[in-house]
Structure formats: C-alpha cells, structure tokens
Amino acid sequence: IQSNLSSCISLPPLLSSSYVLRSMSQCCSVETRVRIWLTYTFLSSFLHFSAAIVFGVQYHLYTISLWAGIGGLYAVTVSFLHFSTLRSLSRVHSSTLPHSDTPPPPLQTTPPLHVLHALLLTGVLGMIFSMGLFFWAISKAISSNESPFDVTSHYILAVWTFLCFKWSACLFHRARHHGNEEDTSRGSDDEHDMSDEEDRVPILGVVEEEEDDESLLGAGEEDEDVEDDRRSVEEHPADVMKSDEEDKKEEEEKEEEEQRDREDP
C-alpha cells in the first residue's frame, strides 16, 4: 500500500490548472499563448451572448440574460487587451527582422492610462456585485429546495454570476498588467532622458575648458611678445634709439613732400 501511495503521489497532477499553465508556458512561446487566450476569450464571449439571447427570448429570464451579457462584455474587453498585446509582440518581431532597415511606424499598442484605470474600476465593481449576487442566489436556491437541473432555478443564476466574476477578475488582472508595463516604460524613458542630459553636461564642460585653454594660450603669446620687446630694448638701447630717429626723419620728409605738392599742384 505504501509503495502504491508513493507512486500515486509522484505522478504529476494532470488535472490541476497550475500544472496545465506551467506546461503550456514551457512548451509554447509568448505569442502562441496570447493567441490561445485570445481564441478562448472570443469563444467565451460568443457563448455568453448566445446564452443571454436564449434565456431572454426563450425562457424570459431577464436577470440571467443580463448577467450572461455582462460576462460577455467583460470577455470582449479582455480579448481586446489580449489583441493589443499580440499587436505589440508582432510589432517587436517585425522590428527585429534581419532585413528591416527602417524602424516600424509608431503604433499605440496599449490603451492610455486613464482607460486602464477605468477598466480596473470596472473589474472591481464587477467582482463585488457578481460575487454578492452569487452568494445570494446560492442561499436562495438552498432555502427554497430548488433543483439544480431546473432552468428557472437560482442555481443557473449562480453559475452565470460566477462566470461574470471570473471575467471581471480577468479584466482587472489584464488592466493592472498593462498599467504596470506602461509605468515601467515611462520610467525607462525618463531614465534614458536623464542619462542623455548627464552625457551632455560633461561635453559642454569639455568645450568650455577648451575655450579657456585657447584664451590662456593667446594671452601667453601676447605676454611673450611684450617680454621679447622689453628684452631687446634692454640689450640694445642704441639700436632702438637709431631706429626711432630714422622713423622720425622719414615722417618729416613725407610731410615736406606733401606741403610741396599742395603749393605746386
């Protein structure tokens, strides 16, 4: 018996949802998983709307029809979020192709933040109301000794309110996931801008230092010229005096020639 129990315990739990999700994540890519979830949400929304029409038209059970339709709306919204994720994945895949030289055009892959906040609030309200109505329908069916196989029983209402709770929880989860991605992307953009500004500051500092160095070099050259003139005057004062006298004589001769030209035009 102990060996049989140990062999049974060592078997993988094939019927558990965590094992199914883990195995699907290991054998499928992200894009394939998103496509599977998109197909599942589309089929679920079709089932909800079909049930809403049947219960409203055939059996005149408008409460069940209403909650089936609300669950279908939640499923459609979740499928829209999955479709936006698939669009972003296809855009990233097309941008990483080896022959794609030009970047892809800008595309809004996720809804804006205010839309995501509204979806979060809608998901929370759907979970609260559907779960409250679920417990009320269960208690009403038990107190009235209703048959679960009766179409008009409160058990059927409990089933559809529970499905509505499931899709509202899925909507809350997907909207929160997209909101976190939007926040992280904005944070990375802000960090990139800050890093660019930090890179520019040292460049400006280097340019200013180069300008200061050039001005210092120019001032140094002027000081060297003045120093050379002073040294030449100190070493050869007679030559300097002769050059000054010759310059004065040349100026006087030029002035005399100009006066002669004026008197004898």
Phi, psi and chi 1 to 4 in degrees:
 res  aa     phi    psi   chi1   chi2   chi3   chi4
   1 ILE       -  -42.6  -66.6  171.9      -      -
   2 GLN   -63.8  -39.1 -173.3  176.9    0.7      -
   3 SER   -66.9  -40.3   61.6      -      -      -
   4 ASN   -63.4  -40.6  -68.5  -30.0      -      -
   5 LEU   -65.1  -41.0  -73.8  175.0      -      -
   6 SER   -66.2  -36.5   61.6      -      -      -
   7 SER   -68.1  -36.7   63.2      -      -      -
   8 CYS   -68.8  -38.7  -69.5      -      -      -
   9 ILE   -68.4  -33.8  -67.9  170.9      -      -
  10 SER   -73.5  -14.1   62.7      -      -      -
  11 LEU   -70.2  144.6  -70.5  175.4      -      -
  12 PRO   -71.4  142.5   24.6  -32.7      -      -
  13 PRO   -74.8   90.0   25.7  -31.0      -      -
  14 LEU   -66.7  -28.2  -64.0  175.5      -      -
  15 LEU   -88.2   -6.1  -62.7  179.2      -      -
  16 SER   -79.9  143.3   67.7      -      -      -
  17 SER   -69.6  -32.9   58.9      -      -      -
  18 SER   -64.6  -39.1   61.0      -      -      -
  19 TYR   -66.5  -39.4  176.4   77.6      -      -
  20 VAL   -64.4  -44.9  172.6      -      -      -
  21 LEU   -65.9  -37.7  -68.0  175.0      -      -
  22 ARG   -66.9  -43.0 -163.5 -176.4  -52.0  114.7
  23 SER   -67.2  -36.2   60.8      -      -      -
  24 MET   -68.2  -37.1 -172.8  174.5   68.7      -
  25 SER   -68.7  -27.3   63.2      -      -      -
  26 GLN   -81.5  -33.5  -69.2  175.9   -2.3      -
  27 CYS   -98.2  -10.6   67.6      -      -      -
  28 CYS  -122.5  152.1  -59.7      -      -      -
  29 SER   -80.8  174.6   61.8      -      -      -
  30 VAL   -66.3  -42.4  178.0      -      -      -
  31 GLU   -65.3  -37.4 -171.2  172.7   -2.8      -
  32 THR   -66.6  -40.8  -54.9      -      -      -
  33 ARG   -63.9  -39.8  -69.0 -160.5  -60.2  -94.5
  34 VAL   -65.5  -38.7  172.2      -      -      -
  35 ARG   -64.6  -38.5  -70.2 -179.4 -175.9  -84.9
  36 ILE   -64.3  -45.7  -68.3  172.0      -      -
  37 TRP   -65.5  -35.5  -80.7  110.4      -      -
  38 LEU   -64.5  -42.9 -176.8   61.3      -      -
  39 THR   -64.2  -40.5  -53.9      -      -      -
  40 TYR   -65.2  -43.0  174.7   64.1      -      -
  41 THR   -67.4  -35.5   52.4      -      -      -
  42 PHE   -65.5  -44.7  178.4   75.8      -      -
  43 LEU   -65.8  -37.5  -66.7  176.5      -      -
  44 SER   -66.8  -40.6  -62.4      -      -      -
  45 SER   -64.9  -39.2   60.8      -      -      -
  46 PHE   -62.1  -40.4  178.0   75.7      -      -
  47 LEU   -65.2  -41.3  176.0   63.1      -      -
  48 HIS   -63.7  -46.9  -84.8  -95.1      -      -
  49 PHE   -66.9  -36.2  -70.8  132.1      -      -
  50 SER   -64.5  -43.4  -59.4      -      -      -
  51 ALA   -65.0  -36.7      -      -      -      -
  52 ALA   -62.5  -41.3      -      -      -      -
  53 ILE   -67.7  -42.6  -66.7  171.6      -      -
  54 VAL   -65.4  -49.3  169.8      -      -      -
  55 PHE   -68.0  -29.8  -77.7  108.1      -      -
  56 GLY   -80.9  -40.4      -      -      -      -
  57 VAL   -87.2  -44.8  175.6      -      -      -
  58 GLN   -81.2  -47.4 -175.8   68.9   25.9      -
  59 TYR  -106.2   -7.2  -63.1  102.3      -      -
  60 HIS    57.7   36.6  -57.3  -74.1      -      -
  61 LEU  -100.7   86.8  -60.9  173.3      -      -
  62 TYR   -75.3  -26.1  -59.8  109.8      -      -
  63 THR   -67.9  -46.4  -54.8      -      -      -
  64 ILE   -64.4  -40.0  -60.2  175.2      -      -
  65 SER   -62.7  -39.1  176.0      -      -      -
  66 LEU   -64.2  -47.0  175.3   63.9      -      -
  67 TRP   -72.2  -28.9  -77.9   98.0      -      -
  68 ALA   -67.0  -40.4      -      -      -      -
  69 GLY   -66.3  -38.8      -      -      -      -
  70 ILE   -63.5  -41.7  -68.1  172.8      -      -
  71 GLY   -61.7  -37.1      -      -      -      -
  72 GLY   -64.1  -39.0      -      -      -      -
  73 LEU   -64.1  -41.3  -68.9  175.7      -      -
  74 TYR   -61.5  -42.0  -81.1  121.8      -      -
  75 ALA   -64.9  -38.1      -      -      -      -
  76 VAL   -65.0  -40.0  167.3      -      -      -
  77 THR   -65.3  -41.0  -49.9      -      -      -
  78 VAL   -63.6  -39.7  173.4      -      -      -
  79 SER   -64.7  -34.5   64.9      -      -      -
  80 PHE   -63.7  -41.6  168.2   72.6      -      -
  81 LEU   -65.8  -38.7  -66.5  176.9      -      -
  82 HIS   -64.8  -37.5  -78.5  -61.1      -      -
  83 PHE   -66.4  -38.3  179.9   71.9      -      -
  84 SER   -64.0  -37.8   63.9      -      -      -
  85 THR   -64.5  -41.9  -55.8      -      -      -
  86 LEU   -64.0  -37.2 -176.0   63.7      -      -
  87 ARG   -63.9  -42.8 -111.5 -164.8  -25.2 -174.3
  88 SER   -65.1  -38.7   63.4      -      -      -
  89 LEU   -66.1  -40.7  -70.2  174.3      -      -
  90 SER   -66.8  -34.2   62.4      -      -      -
  91 ARG   -66.8  -42.8 -178.8  169.1  177.6 -105.3
  92 VAL   -64.5  -39.5  170.1      -      -      -
  93 HIS   -64.7  -40.5  177.8   69.3      -      -
  94 SER   -69.5  -30.5   61.9      -      -      -
  95 SER   -75.8  -20.6   62.5      -      -      -
  96 THR   -97.2   10.9   54.7      -      -      -
  97 LEU   -68.6  150.3  -70.5  175.8      -      -
  98 PRO   -69.7  -26.1   23.4  -33.5      -      -
  99 HIS  -101.7   11.9  -60.6  -70.2      -      -
 100 SER   -95.2   96.0   60.7      -      -      -
 101 ASP   -79.5  -39.3  -62.8  -28.5      -      -
 102 THR   -88.5  141.8   58.8      -      -      -
 103 PRO   -70.8  156.2   24.2  -32.2      -      -
 104 PRO   -70.4  156.8   24.9  -33.8      -      -
 105 PRO   -67.1  155.0   24.2  -33.4      -      -
 106 PRO   -64.2  136.9   20.6  -30.6      -      -
 107 LEU  -141.7  130.2 -178.7   63.2      -      -
 108 GLN   -80.7   99.7 -176.7   69.2   26.1      -
 109 THR   -87.4  -22.8   56.6      -      -      -
 110 THR  -123.6  150.6   57.0      -      -      -
 111 PRO   -65.4  161.2  -19.6   31.6      -      -
 112 PRO   -65.1  167.7  -20.2   31.0      -      -
 113 LEU   -66.8  -37.4  -79.1  177.4      -      -
 114 HIS   -67.3  -32.2   65.4  -83.6      -      -
 115 VAL   -68.8  -40.6  176.1      -      -      -
 116 LEU   -65.0  -37.8  -67.1  174.6      -      -
 117 HIS   -64.9  -39.3  -68.0  161.5      -      -
 118 ALA   -65.4  -38.8      -      -      -      -
 119 LEU   -66.6  -37.1  -66.9  177.1      -      -
 120 LEU   -61.1  -46.3  -79.3  172.4      -      -
 121 LEU   -64.1  -39.8 -179.5   60.7      -      -
 122 THR   -64.1  -41.0  -54.4      -      -      -
 123 GLY   -64.0  -39.9      -      -      -      -
 124 VAL   -65.7  -44.8  170.4      -      -      -
 125 LEU   -63.8  -39.5  -67.2  176.8      -      -
 126 GLY   -63.3  -40.7      -      -      -      -
 127 MET   -64.3  -41.9  -73.7 -170.0  -70.1      -
 128 ILE   -66.0  -51.3  -67.5  171.6      -      -
 129 PHE   -69.5  -41.3  -74.2  108.3      -      -
 130 SER   -68.0  -38.7   59.8      -      -      -
 131 MET   -69.8  -37.9 -172.6   52.0   64.0      -
 132 GLY   -63.0  -43.1      -      -      -      -
 133 LEU   -69.2  -30.7 -170.1   58.4      -      -
 134 PHE   -62.2  -49.5  170.1   77.7      -      -
 135 PHE   -66.2  -35.1  -74.2  114.7      -      -
 136 TRP   -65.3  -42.8  176.1   82.1      -      -
 137 ALA   -66.3  -39.5      -      -      -      -
 138 ILE   -63.8  -46.7  -70.5  -67.5      -      -
 139 SER   -64.6  -36.5   61.0      -      -      -
 140 LYS   -67.6  -41.3 -176.3   71.1  172.6  177.2
 141 ALA   -68.3  -37.3      -      -      -      -
 142 ILE   -70.7  -41.6  -68.1  172.8      -      -
 143 SER   -68.2  -29.4   61.5      -      -      -
 144 SER   -92.7    1.3  -59.4      -      -      -
 145 ASN    53.5   47.4  -66.4  -36.5      -      -
 146 GLU   -83.2  154.5  -64.5  178.7   -3.4      -
 147 SER   -86.2  134.3  174.0      -      -      -
 148 PRO   -69.8  -13.3   23.0  -31.7      -      -
 149 PHE   -91.4   -2.8  -59.5  102.1      -      -
 150 ASP   -83.8  130.0 -172.3    8.2      -      -
 151 VAL   -67.0  -32.8  179.3      -      -      -
 152 THR   -86.9    4.8   60.5      -      -      -
 153 SER   -78.4  163.7   65.6      -      -      -
 154 HIS   -73.8  -12.7  -73.1   83.9      -      -
 155 TYR   -64.4  -37.5  -74.1  110.6      -      -
 156 ILE   -65.5  -39.7  -54.2  -60.8      -      -
 157 LEU   -63.8  -37.7  177.9   61.2      -      -
 158 ALA   -64.3  -37.3      -      -      -      -
 159 VAL   -63.3  -46.5  169.6      -      -      -
 160 TRP   -75.1  -30.5  -71.4  103.3      -      -
 161 THR   -68.8  -34.6   51.5      -      -      -
 162 PHE   -67.2  -39.8 -179.4   77.6      -      -
 163 LEU   -64.1  -36.2  -68.7  175.0      -      -
 164 CYS   -65.5  -38.9 -176.0      -      -      -
 165 PHE   -62.0  -40.3  169.2   79.4      -      -
 166 LYS   -62.3  -45.6 -178.4 -169.5   75.3  170.4
 167 TRP   -74.3  -30.1  -74.4  114.4      -      -
 168 SER   -68.1  -36.9   58.7      -      -      -
 169 ALA   -66.2  -39.5      -      -      -      -
 170 CYS   -63.1  -39.9  -71.3      -      -      -
 171 LEU   -64.2  -43.2  176.8   61.6      -      -
 172 PHE   -60.5  -43.0  175.2   80.2      -      -
 173 HIS   -66.1  -45.1  171.9   70.2      -      -
 174 ARG   -68.7  -39.4  -66.1  -53.8  -56.2  173.1
 175 ALA   -66.0  -37.9      -      -      -      -
 176 ARG   -67.0  -38.7 -174.8  179.5  178.6 -176.2
 177 HIS   -62.5  -45.4  178.0   70.5      -      -
 178 HIS   -66.7  -36.6  -78.9  -80.0      -      -
 179 GLY   -63.7  -40.1      -      -      -      -
 180 ASN   -65.2  -39.7  -68.1  -26.6      -      -
 181 GLU   -63.7  -39.4  -74.6 -175.1  -10.1      -
 182 GLU   -66.0  -40.6 -170.8   71.9   19.0      -
 183 ASP   -65.0  -42.8  -67.7  -23.9      -      -
 184 THR   -66.3  -37.3   52.0      -      -      -
 185 SER   -67.0  -39.6   63.9      -      -      -
 186 ARG   -66.5  -39.3  -73.0 -169.7  174.9 -173.3
 187 GLY   -62.9  -40.7      -      -      -      -
 188 SER   -66.5  -36.5   62.6      -      -      -
 189 ASP   -65.1  -41.4  -67.9  -21.5      -      -
 190 ASP   -64.3  -41.3  -65.5  -22.3      -      -
 191 GLU   -64.5  -36.8  -69.3  178.5   -2.9      -
 192 HIS   -65.2  -42.2 -177.5   67.8      -      -
 193 ASP   -64.3  -41.0  -64.8  -23.2      -      -
 194 MET   -64.6  -39.4  -68.3  177.3   64.4      -
 195 SER   -65.6  -36.2   64.2      -      -      -
 196 ASP   -63.9  -42.0  -69.7  -19.7      -      -
 197 GLU   -65.2  -39.4  -69.0  178.4   -1.6      -
 198 GLU   -65.9  -33.1  -68.9  176.9   -4.3      -
 199 ASP   -70.8  -32.0  -66.7  -22.8      -      -
 200 ARG   -73.4  -32.5  -70.4  169.8 -172.2  166.1
 201 VAL   -61.9  -47.7  170.0      -      -      -
 202 PRO   -61.9  -32.7  -23.4   33.9      -      -
 203 ILE   -63.4  -45.0  -66.3  172.5      -      -
 204 LEU   -62.5  -39.3  -65.5  175.1      -      -
 205 GLY   -62.5  -39.1      -      -      -      -
 206 VAL   -65.7  -39.9  169.5      -      -      -
 207 VAL   -64.0  -43.7  172.2      -      -      -
 208 GLU   -63.6  -39.2  -68.3  177.1   -3.4      -
 209 GLU   -64.1  -38.8  -70.2  179.1   -2.0      -
 210 GLU   -64.0  -41.1  -70.7  178.7   -5.0      -
 211 GLU   -63.6  -41.6  -68.2  178.7   -6.0      -
 212 ASP   -62.7  -40.3  -65.6  -23.3      -      -
 213 ASP   -62.8  -41.2  -65.8  -21.9      -      -
 214 GLU   -64.1  -42.8  -70.0  177.7   -3.4      -
 215 SER   -64.1  -39.2   61.4      -      -      -
 216 LEU   -64.8  -38.7  -68.9  174.0      -      -
 217 LEU   -63.8  -43.0  -70.4  172.7      -      -
 218 GLY   -62.1  -43.0      -      -      -      -
 219 ALA   -64.4  -37.2      -      -      -      -
 220 GLY   -64.5  -39.5      -      -      -      -
 221 GLU   -65.2  -41.2  -69.4  176.2   -3.3      -
 222 GLU   -62.1  -42.4  -67.3  177.8   -3.5      -
 223 ASP   -62.8  -37.3  -65.5  -23.1      -      -
 224 GLU   -64.7  -38.4  -70.8  177.9   -2.8      -
 225 ASP   -64.1  -44.5  -65.1  -24.0      -      -
 226 VAL   -62.8  -40.3  172.8      -      -      -
 227 GLU   -64.6  -38.4 -172.5   68.6   22.3      -
 228 ASP   -64.9  -41.5  -67.3  -23.6      -      -
 229 ASP   -62.2  -43.2  -65.4  -23.6      -      -
 230 ARG   -64.4  -40.0 -173.2  177.3   62.2   80.4
 231 ARG   -64.6  -39.9  -71.6  177.5 -179.4  175.9
 232 SER   -65.8  -36.3   62.1      -      -      -
 233 VAL   -66.9  -41.4  169.7      -      -      -
 234 GLU   -69.0  -35.7  -70.1  177.8   -5.6      -
 235 GLU   -79.2  -38.6  -68.8  176.1   -3.6      -
 236 HIS  -128.5   74.6  -54.8  -75.6      -      -
 237 PRO   -69.2  -34.7   23.1  -31.6      -      -
 238 ALA   -65.9  -42.7      -      -      -      -
 239 ASP   -61.9  -38.1  -64.5  -22.6      -      -
 240 VAL   -66.4  -40.2  173.1      -      -      -
 241 MET   -65.8  -41.3  -67.2  -66.4  -68.0      -
 242 LYS   -61.4  -43.6  -71.1 -179.7 -179.7  179.5
 243 SER   -63.1  -35.3   62.7      -      -      -
 244 ASP   -68.6  -39.9  -67.9  -23.0      -      -
 245 GLU   -65.6  -41.3  -68.6  176.9   -4.1      -
 246 GLU   -62.9  -39.4  -69.9  176.6   -2.9      -
 247 ASP   -63.7  -40.7  -67.0  -24.9      -      -
 248 LYS   -64.2  -42.4  -71.8 -179.6 -178.9  179.6
 249 LYS   -61.6  -42.9  -71.1 -180.0  179.4  179.2
 250 GLU   -61.9  -39.3  -70.8  179.0   -2.7      -
 251 GLU   -65.9  -40.4  -69.6  178.8   -4.4      -
 252 GLU   -65.0  -41.5  -69.3  176.1   -4.5      -
 253 GLU   -62.6  -40.4  -69.6  176.9   -3.2      -
 254 LYS   -63.3  -40.2  -73.1 -178.9  179.7  179.4
 255 GLU   -65.4  -40.9  -70.0  178.1   -4.3      -
 256 GLU   -62.8  -41.5  -69.4  176.8   -3.5      -
 257 GLU   -63.7  -39.1  -71.2  179.1   -2.7      -
 258 GLU   -65.4  -40.7  -71.3  178.1   -4.6      -
 259 GLN   -63.0  -40.9  -69.9  178.8   -2.6      -
 260 ARG   -62.4  -41.8  -69.6  172.9 -175.9  176.0
 261 ASP   -62.5  -36.0  -66.5  -24.6      -      -
 262 ARG   -70.3  -39.2  -70.4  173.8 -175.5  174.6
 263 GLU   -72.1  -40.4  -67.5  176.0   -3.7      -
 264 ASP  -112.7   85.7  -59.8  -30.5      -      -
 265 PRO   -71.0      -   24.3  -31.7      -      -
